[in-house]
Amino acid sequence: MVPIAALWLPILLAAVFVFLASFALHTLIPWHRGDLEGVPDEEGLRRALRTFSLPPGDFVIPFIGSSSHSDPAFVEKMTEGPVAFVTVRPNAPPAMGKPLALWFLYSVLVGLLSAFVAGPLLRPGEAGHEVFHAVALTSFGAYAMALVQQSIWWAKKWSATIKSMIDGLVYALITGLTFAWLWPEM
């Protein structure tokens, strides 16, 4: 068993490496540029949405409310469209500081989760491939597996989900390698 306190360095260093890999995947490589598309009349849609003064949040069109999926009025709305999931963010100039800080903290949390799984299972001096296996699988689950729900339930493009899962695989491999490299000796 390896105590969590003995794994602080791989937890933090893996988060730094994942943060840098994420930067490369999202800024240096045009990998995610096709994940989102614009609407045909963006200005018209923006004007129309502004009239509703929507607060930040998630909305669905059409909204089912208290009716059921088989309600004829709801079925008609779904058939005639549009059908949309809309996320409204606060109005503000683009700012990356808070999301980047939250992403780093999330990466630390994934490292911590991986340490909580691998620490009790593996001994000091454990073979690197055993450490890599436990940590990479755990961190892959955290970085990638829940993304599938976005395509299943919220109609996110499968291509975008798969690309994000590949990103998660890269982050998991980095996390596993970092832990294997810095796993405590006997």
Salt bridges, closest charged atoms under 4 A:
ASP35 OD2 - HIS32 ND1 2.55
ASP35 OD1 - LYS163 NZ 2.79
GLU37 OE2 - LYS157 NZ 3.40
GLU43 OE2 - ARG46 NH1 2.96
GLU126 OE1 - ARG123 NH1 3.43
GLU130 OE2 - HIS129 NE2 3.25
ASP167 OD2 - HIS26 NE2 3.53
ASP167 OD2 - HIS32 NE2 2.44
